[in-house]
Each structure stands twice: as C-alpha cells, then as structure tokens.
Amino acid sequence: MKKFLQKLIERKRQELKAKEEKMKNSQDIDEVRSLGESLIALRDEITDAEKQLAELEKEENDNQNDDNNDDNNDDTDEGRSANANEGRSANGFNPNAVFNVIGTAQMNQRGQAQTEEDPLSTMEYRTAFKHYAQTGERSSKLNEILAQYRTESRAATEGTSDDLGVLIPHTVLQELIQKIEGSYGQFSSRVRMLNIQGGVEVPLSDFEATFTWGGTNGTDKEHGVSEEQDAGGVTGSVVFSYHIGEVRIAQSLLQSILSVEVFEKELVKALLTAYLKARDIAVLKGTGNGQPTGILTNVAAGLQRIPAANIIEFTEEEIGDWTAWEKNLFAKIPLGMEGLNPEFAMAKQTYVSNLCTMKDNNNQPINKAGFDVNDKQYKFNEYNVLRTEQDLFKAFDLCQNGEYFGMFWVPEKGYGINSNMTFGYKRYFDEDKNKWITKGLVILDGKPLNTNYIYLLKKVVKG
C-alpha cells in the first residue's frame, strides 16, 4: 500500500504539471475551464493520498517500535508484491482505488482513510441485504444504512447512482473484484481499466506516455515533438457514458440459503460468470447504443476506425501457409509494438485446426504454434494466443467471406473499460409477467482507444 501511494502521488504530480502547462498555453476558454476543474480535483487527490501516506508511515513506525524492529515481519511491500496477480490483467487497475474493501486500511471510494467501519460491510447491512435479495422486502435498517452511505458518498463527491437500487455489500464486491482480477483467461480482463468521470471528453493522447526535450514543451520544431506525434500519431478524443449493465439471476438460486457467508459466495458466482461473458462480448461487438462500443462495431458497418492497413486478409490457402503469415502480418508490425507484448485472440478451433497443423513443403510440421511448458502459454510465432469461444470469434473454417476470425493487438493500448465497479441489486414483482425479477446492475462503458495497436484478421474468399 505504501509503495502504491508513493507511485500514485508521483503520477498525479506529473499529471498535474502537464495539465497546468497545457492550461497556460491554451487559447480555448472551454478547455481552460475544463482543465481548471481537473486541476482542483487532482490537487485534492494528491492531498488525500499524501495524508494516507503520512498515516501509513506513522503507523509503520509505531509498529516497528512495538515489535522492537522485528526484521522477520512478512507483511512487507515486497511480500505483497510477490503474491500479486500475474497475467495481462495487471495493467494498472487497482480495485482499492475504486472502493477500498481490500487491504488493511478502511477507505471510502475516493481512497480516503475512514475512521469508522464501512457501513456496507457491516454484518447488519449484509443480513438486511440478504433478506431483501431473497424476499424483495426492504427493511427499515436496510434503508437507513443505504441512505447514510449515499449521503456520505455524495458529500465526498462520489457519483453513486440511485438507478442501481440496493447496493451490494462491499464484502461481496471484494470477492467479486478479486475473482475478476484473477481471471487471466478472460478476453476483457486484458484491456485498460479506467475510473474517470463520465461525459467528459478525453483526448486519446492523454492515454499515452509523452516525451519532449527539456524546456521545449513540444513547440520547438527542431527538437520538440508534438503531443499527437508522441502518441503514435493518434488524434481525436473519447467520451465515456453511464451505461447500466444488467445480470439476471434465477429466482430459486439464492432462495433457500440461510448463511450470510454462503449466500454471498453464491451471489458472486452468479454475477461473475454472466458479467464477464457480457463484458467480453461488449469489448468486441458492443453496439455503442446503451452499451460499450465494440472493436468490430464500426468496422462491420464499413467505417474505418481501425486503420485500413491494419486489416489483414487471409484466404483458405494462406491461413495455413507460414510464408503468408510472415508477409501479410508479421512484416508489418512496428518494432515499437513488438516491445509491448502484443498477443493473438482467436477461436480455439482456428488455433488448433489452422495454425498448429502448419507444414513445410516436405509435409513436415513446422511447429510455429503450440503450448509453451515454460510459461504455460499457448503461442504462435512466440506471441501469446488467447483461445476464445466462438461467441467472440468464429472458427476460420466457419467464417463467411469478409468475417473476422481473430485479432492481433496490445489490449491495454487498444481498448479501455470505464467503471467504478459499484454493483446494485433489484428484486421486484413484474405484474405484467406475473413473476419476480431479480437482477444485478453495474455502471460501465468501454471504447476503443489507440486503434493503431489493433490488427484485425479477416477471411476472404477469392474467385
């Protein structure tokens, strides 16, 4: 936690400096006003983080004195790092920064240290929530605690929506996020996870690291480099909306469970599978209408959001031809992208039937695809391969002319999911359908970011 706060403070200070410089040079009054609001929020975040760090350092010093400087204490930053989740999902998203129910310090959604117990983690609220989830009856205690939490959240400028209904206890969210973070095989867990204000236009270049020569600020034509050039030529902006995703839960699934702890574990299972599957599909195929915008959405409609040069075509003869792969795809990958650990995503059937079976002119296997026992990853030409179900990518042999059978990309550069990961819960009786409706709700949006890091693999039928 200490190292995390130190890095957070440093990153926020750099962001503050960059925005201050941008504000000083801007001639657009609307941009200046927007930047001014961002600067205020950034300064507040830095102040809050510095206070937390100071408290942690004080607590650490006190513990060291109490333990007589015991060097065998295993609860160190290094120890925690050694147990950190491995895999692509470790791309900067930290659940503690969203709502702090993980770790030793109780914090609110802004990461501010709290002196009192989180009201949504108390056994009183958990029991009242279980009763509501099973019966649809909102007790006075449930309403009281929920109203208190929402009042405190709004006072801390949090944007918890009343549309989510009854908020799920943070003990459930803790386990849910831990499982999501550990879902290395999930397609959408690889992308960049964000928690920024909805409705605000964010330049795509803000998601990229920038470099300028000292003192030039990118304006020196001889030595400087513009913000657009620095971001790999990406221009434009993205606006995240407040879309509400819905997970329908079977009425009988949680009905007869008596224990709060068992109820919460079963609720996590029910939410997790449906949520991750829907999120995976949305990242790739979301319509953008009341849901995230998928990578393939505009491409399928004929709009060239993905650069035309990044749409790689393969015929039935070429898909199993190693030379065709070298010429069509690998020769086109920029050196800078190679250093960012790009990877493939395609149906398992495509990987097994079309790549693992490649042979040379003497009909001998060339072994460019297979399972690497050293890092437990499926590989093609030494790049990792995420094998998917066919609800994401169809097998190449089943694709029609013009359909996409796979992708080669840098997930955290190419796409961003924006969510504060707050889940709500609603249970009500539908008079028209004459049955109980039970569903979990979450606010989430997603948009492509720098599509220069996305190469789409397309089947073409010639003749």
C-alpha positions in Angstrom: 0.0 0.0 0.0 2.8 2.4 0.8 4.6 1.9 -2.5 1.2 2.1 -4.3 0.5 5.5 -2.7 4.0 6.8 -3.4 3.7 5.9 -7.1 0.2 7.3 -7.2 1.3 10.6 -5.8 4.2 10.9 -8.2 1.9 10.0 -11.2 -0.7 12.6 -10.1 2.0 15.2 -9.7 3.2 14.6 -13.2 -0.3 14.7 -14.5 -0.9 18.0 -12.6 2.2 19.6 -14.0 1.2 18.6 -17.6 -2.3 19.9 -17.2 -1.0 23.2 -15.7 1.3 23.7 -18.7 -1.5 22.8 -21.1 -3.8 25.2 -19.4 -1.2 28.0 -19.6 -0.8 27.6 -23.4 -4.5 27.0 -24.2 -6.5 29.7 -26.1 -9.8 27.8 -25.8 -11.9 29.2 -22.9 -13.9 25.9 -22.6 -10.8 23.9 -22.5 -9.3 26.2 -19.8 -12.4 25.9 -17.7 -12.4 22.1 -18.0 -8.7 22.0 -17.2 -9.3 24.2 -14.2 -11.8 21.8 -12.8 -9.5 18.9 -13.4 -6.6 20.7 -11.6 -8.8 21.2 -8.5 -9.7 17.5 -8.4 -6.1 16.5 -8.9 -4.8 18.7 -6.1 -7.5 17.2 -3.8 -6.4 13.7 -4.8 -2.8 14.4 -4.2 -3.6 15.9 -0.8 -5.7 12.9 0.2 -3.0 10.5 -0.9 -0.3 12.4 1.0 -2.4 12.2 4.1 -2.9 8.5 3.7 0.8 8.0 3.1 1.7 10.0 6.2 -0.7 8.0 8.3 0.7 4.7 7.0 4.2 5.8 7.7 3.3 6.8 11.2 1.5 3.5 11.7 4.5 1.7 10.3 6.9 3.5 12.7 4.7 2.8 15.6 4.5 -0.9 14.7 8.3 -1.1 14.3 8.7 0.4 17.8 6.1 -2.0 19.2 7.7 -5.0 17.6 11.2 -4.0 18.6 12.2 -3.6 14.9 11.4 -7.3 14.1 13.0 -8.0 10.7 11.0 -11.2 10.2 7.8 -9.4 9.6 6.3 -10.9 6.4 3.8 -8.2 5.8 6.1 -6.1 3.7 5.5 -4.3 0.4 7.9 -6.8 -1.2 6.0 -9.7 0.2 2.7 -8.4 -1.1 4.3 -7.8 -4.5 5.5 -11.3 -4.7 1.9 -12.5 -4.3 0.4 -10.1 -6.8 -1.7 -11.5 -9.5 0.2 -12.5 -12.6 -1.1 -12.1 -16.1 -2.3 -9.5 -18.6 -5.0 -8.1 -16.2 -2.3 -6.4 -14.0 -2.3 -3.3 -16.2 -2.7 -0.5 -13.7 -6.2 -1.2 -12.5 -6.3 -1.2 -8.7 -9.6 -2.2 -7.0 -8.6 -0.3 -3.9 -8.7 3.0 -5.8 -12.3 2.3 -6.7 -13.7 1.2 -3.3 -11.3 0.2 -0.6 -12.6 -3.1 0.8 -9.2 -4.9 0.2 -6.2 -4.2 2.4 -5.6 -3.3 6.0 -6.9 0.3 5.9 -10.6 1.1 5.6 -11.2 3.7 2.9 -14.0 5.2 1.0 -14.5 5.2 -2.8 -12.0 8.1 -3.3 -9.4 6.2 -1.4 -9.7 8.4 1.7 -9.0 6.8 5.0 -12.1 6.3 7.2 -12.2 6.3 10.9 -15.4 4.4 11.1 -16.4 1.0 9.7 -17.7 0.9 6.2 -21.5 0.8 6.6 -21.9 -1.5 3.5 -19.5 -4.1 5.1 -21.2 -4.4 8.4 -23.0 -7.7 9.3 -26.1 -5.7 9.9 -26.2 -4.4 6.3 -25.2 -7.8 4.9 -28.0 -9.5 6.7 -30.5 -6.9 5.7 -29.3 -7.2 2.1 -29.7 -11.0 2.1 -33.3 -10.6 3.3 -34.0 -8.1 0.5 -32.4 -10.3 -2.2 -34.5 -13.3 -1.1 -37.8 -11.7 -0.4 -37.9 -8.3 -2.1 -38.7 -6.6 1.2 -36.6 -3.6 2.1 -36.3 -3.4 5.9 -36.1 -0.1 7.7 -32.5 -0.9 8.7 -31.5 -1.5 5.1 -33.0 1.8 4.0 -31.3 3.6 6.9 -27.8 2.3 6.2 -28.2 2.8 2.5 -29.4 6.4 2.9 -26.5 7.1 5.3 -23.9 5.7 2.8 -25.3 7.6 -0.1 -25.3 10.8 1.8 -21.7 10.4 2.8 -20.8 9.4 -0.7 -22.3 12.5 -2.2 -20.6 14.6 0.4 -17.4 13.2 -0.8 -18.4 14.0 -4.4 -18.9 10.4 -5.3 -21.3 9.6 -8.2 -23.2 6.6 -6.9 -26.3 6.3 -8.9 -29.7 5.7 -7.3 -30.6 3.8 -10.5 -28.6 0.9 -9.2 -31.1 0.2 -6.5 -29.8 -1.5 -3.3 -26.0 -1.5 -3.4 -24.4 -4.9 -3.0 -22.3 -5.2 0.3 -18.6 -4.4 -0.2 -17.7 -7.8 1.2 -19.3 -9.3 -1.9 -17.6 -6.8 -4.2 -14.3 -7.6 -2.6 -14.5 -11.2 -3.6 -16.1 -10.3 -7.0 -13.2 -8.0 -7.9 -10.6 -10.4 -6.7 -12.0 -13.1 -8.9 -12.3 -10.7 -11.9 -8.7 -9.6 -11.4 -7.6 -13.2 -11.3 -9.5 -14.1 -14.4 -6.4 -14.3 -16.6 -8.2 -16.2 -19.4 -10.9 -13.6 -19.8 -10.8 -11.5 -23.0 -11.9 -8.2 -21.5 -9.7 -8.5 -18.4 -6.7 -7.7 -20.6 -7.8 -4.2 -21.6 -7.1 -0.9 -19.8 -9.3 -0.4 -16.8 -10.3 3.2 -16.1 -12.3 5.1 -13.5 -12.8 8.5 -14.9 -15.7 10.9 -14.9 -18.4 10.1 -17.5 -19.5 12.7 -20.0 -16.0 14.3 -20.1 -14.2 14.4 -23.5 -10.7 13.0 -23.0 -8.1 13.3 -25.8 -6.8 9.9 -26.9 -3.3 11.3 -26.5 -3.9 11.5 -22.7 -3.8 7.7 -22.5 -0.3 7.6 -23.9 3.1 8.5 -22.4 4.6 11.7 -23.8 8.2 12.9 -24.3 9.6 16.3 -25.0 13.0 17.8 -24.9 13.7 19.8 -21.7 12.3 23.3 -22.0 10.6 22.9 -25.4 7.2 21.6 -24.3 6.8 20.1 -27.8 6.7 23.6 -29.5 10.4 23.5 -30.7 10.1 22.4 -34.3 13.8 21.4 -34.4 13.9 19.4 -31.2 10.4 19.1 -29.8 7.7 16.6 -30.6 4.0 17.3 -30.6 1.6 15.6 -28.4 -0.1 13.9 -31.3 3.2 12.6 -32.7 4.2 11.4 -29.3 1.1 9.2 -29.0 2.0 7.2 -32.1 0.0 9.6 -34.4 -3.3 9.1 -32.6 -5.7 12.0 -32.6 -9.3 12.6 -31.5 -11.0 12.0 -28.2 -13.2 9.7 -26.3 -16.3 10.3 -24.1 -17.4 7.6 -21.7 -21.1 7.4 -20.9 -23.1 6.0 -18.0 -24.4 2.7 -19.3 -26.1 0.3 -16.9 -25.4 -3.4 -17.4 -27.8 -6.0 -16.1 -27.2 -9.5 -14.8 -30.4 -11.6 -14.5 -30.3 -14.1 -11.6 -32.5 -17.2 -11.3 -35.1 -16.7 -8.5 -34.5 -20.1 -7.0 -30.7 -19.9 -7.0 -30.3 -17.9 -3.7 -33.7 -18.5 -2.2 -33.1 -21.2 0.4 -29.6 -20.3 1.7 -29.5 -19.5 5.4 -25.9 -18.4 6.0 -24.9 -14.9 5.0 -21.4 -16.0 4.0 -22.6 -18.9 1.8 -25.3 -16.5 0.3 -22.6 -14.0 -0.6 -20.3 -16.7 -2.2 -23.2 -18.0 -4.4 -24.1 -14.4 -5.4 -20.6 -13.8 -6.5 -20.7 -17.0 -8.7 -24.0 -15.9 -10.2 -22.8 -12.4 -11.0 -19.2 -13.3 -12.1 -19.9 -15.7 -15.0 -22.6 -13.6 -16.6 -20.8 -10.3 -16.1 -17.5 -11.4 -17.6 -19.1 -13.1 -20.6 -21.2 -10.0 -21.4 -18.2 -7.7 -20.9 -16.1 -9.9 -23.2 -18.7 -9.7 -26.0 -19.2 -5.9 -25.5 -15.5 -5.2 -25.9 -15.6 -6.9 -29.3 -19.1 -6.4 -30.6 -20.9 -3.8 -28.3 -23.3 -1.6 -30.3 -22.4 1.6 -28.5 -26.2 2.2 -28.1 -26.8 1.8 -24.3 -23.7 -0.3 -24.0 -19.9 -0.2 -24.7 -18.7 0.4 -28.3 -17.0 -2.8 -29.6 -13.9 -3.0 -31.6 -15.7 -4.6 -34.6 -18.8 -2.4 -34.5 -17.8 0.4 -36.8 -15.6 -1.9 -38.9 -18.6 -4.1 -39.7 -20.6 -1.1 -40.7 -17.9 0.0 -43.2 -16.4 2.8 -41.1 -12.6 2.7 -41.0 -11.9 3.4 -37.3 -9.4 0.6 -37.4 -6.7 1.8 -39.9 -7.2 0.1 -43.3 -3.6 -1.1 -43.3 -4.3 -3.0 -40.0 -7.0 -5.2 -41.5 -5.1 -8.3 -42.6 -6.7 -10.7 -45.1 -6.2 -14.4 -45.4 -7.6 -16.9 -47.9 -8.2 -20.5 -47.2 -4.9 -21.3 -48.8 -3.0 -18.6 -46.9 -4.3 -19.4 -43.4 -2.1 -22.5 -43.1 0.9 -21.0 -45.0 3.7 -19.8 -42.8 5.2 -17.6 -45.5 1.8 -15.8 -46.0 1.7 -15.0 -42.2 5.2 -13.5 -42.4 4.4 -11.4 -45.4 0.8 -10.4 -44.5 1.1 -9.7 -40.8 4.5 -10.1 -39.1 6.4 -8.0 -41.5 4.0 -5.1 -40.9 4.2 -5.0 -37.1 6.2 -1.9 -36.0 9.2 -2.6 -33.8 7.7 -0.4 -31.0 4.6 -2.6 -30.9 6.7 -5.7 -30.7 8.1 -4.5 -27.4 4.7 -4.1 -25.8 3.9 -7.8 -25.7 1.1 -8.0 -28.4 -0.9 -11.1 -28.5 -3.5 -13.0 -30.6 -7.1 -13.7 -29.8 -8.9 -16.3 -31.9 -11.2 -19.3 -31.6 -9.7 -22.4 -30.2 -10.8 -24.2 -33.4 -8.8 -21.8 -35.6 -5.7 -22.2 -33.5 -5.8 -26.0 -33.4 -7.0 -26.7 -36.9 -5.3 -24.0 -38.9 -2.1 -22.9 -37.0 -1.0 -26.0 -35.1 -1.2 -28.1 -38.3 1.1 -25.9 -40.4 3.6 -27.9 -42.5 6.5 -27.2 -44.8 6.9 -28.2 -48.4 8.0 -31.6 -47.4 4.8 -32.1 -45.4 6.6 -31.9 -42.1 5.2 -29.9 -39.1 6.9 -26.5 -38.7 5.9 -26.1 -35.0 5.2 -22.4 -35.1 2.1 -22.9 -32.8 1.9 -24.9 -29.6 1.8 -24.9 -25.8 4.9 -23.5 -24.1 5.6 -25.5 -21.0 7.9 -22.8 -19.6 5.4 -20.0 -19.1 2.2 -22.2 -19.5 1.0 -20.1 -22.5 -0.3 -21.1 -26.0 2.0 -19.4 -28.6 2.1 -18.6 -32.3 5.5 -17.4 -33.5 6.3 -16.8 -29.8 3.4 -14.5 -29.3 0.8 -15.4 -26.7 -2.5 -16.7 -28.0 -5.8 -16.3 -26.1 -8.1 -19.1 -27.3 -11.7 -18.0 -27.2 -15.1 -19.5 -27.5 -16.9 -18.9 -30.8 -19.3 -16.3 -29.3 -16.3 -14.0 -29.7 -14.6 -15.2 -32.9 -15.9 -17.8 -35.1 -13.6 -20.6 -36.3 -11.9 -19.6 -39.6 -13.4 -22.6 -41.4 -16.9 -21.4 -40.4 -16.4 -17.7 -41.3 -18.0 -16.4 -44.4 -16.3 -14.0 -46.8 -15.4 -10.8 -45.1 -15.9 -12.0 -41.5 -13.2 -11.5 -38.8 -11.7 -14.7 -37.4 -9.1 -13.1 -35.0 -7.1 -10.2 -33.7 -3.5 -9.3 -33.0 -3.3 -6.4 -30.5 -1.9 -4.7 -27.4 -5.1 -4.9 -25.2 -4.2 -2.1 -22.8 -3.4 0.3 -25.6 -6.2 -0.6 -27.9 -9.3 -0.5 -25.6 -10.5 1.0 -22.3 -13.2 -0.1 -19.9 -14.5 2.7 -17.7 -16.4 1.7 -14.5 -16.3 2.4 -10.8 -17.3 -1.2 -10.2 -20.2 -0.4 -7.9 -22.9 -3.1 -8.2 -26.5 -2.6 -7.3 -29.3 -5.2 -6.8 -33.0 -5.1 -7.6 -35.7 -7.5 -6.9 -39.3 -6.8 -7.7 -42.6 -8.4 -8.9 -43.5 -7.8 -12.5 -47.3 -7.6 -12.7 -47.3 -7.9 -16.5 -45.2 -11.1 -16.5 -46.6 -12.3 -13.1 -43.2 -13.2 -11.8 -40.3 -12.0 -9.6 -37.5 -10.3 -11.4 -34.0 -10.4 -9.8 -31.0 -8.6 -11.3 -27.6 -7.2 -10.5 -26.7 -3.8 -12.0 -23.4 -2.1 -12.8 -22.4 1.2 -14.5 -19.9 0.5 -17.2 -18.8 1.8 -20.6 -16.0 0.9 -23.0 -14.4 2.5 -26.1 -11.5 1.7 -28.4 -8.5 3.9 -27.6 -5.4 3.8 -29.9 -6.5 1.6 -32.7 -3.0 1.7 -34.2 -2.4 -1.2 -31.8 -5.1 -3.4 -33.2 -4.7 -5.7 -36.3 -7.9 -7.5 -37.4 -7.6 -10.8 -39.1 -10.2 -11.2 -41.9 -11.2 -14.2 -44.1 -11.6 -13.5 -47.8 -12.9 -15.9 -50.4 -11.5 -15.4 -53.8 -13.0 -16.4 -57.1 
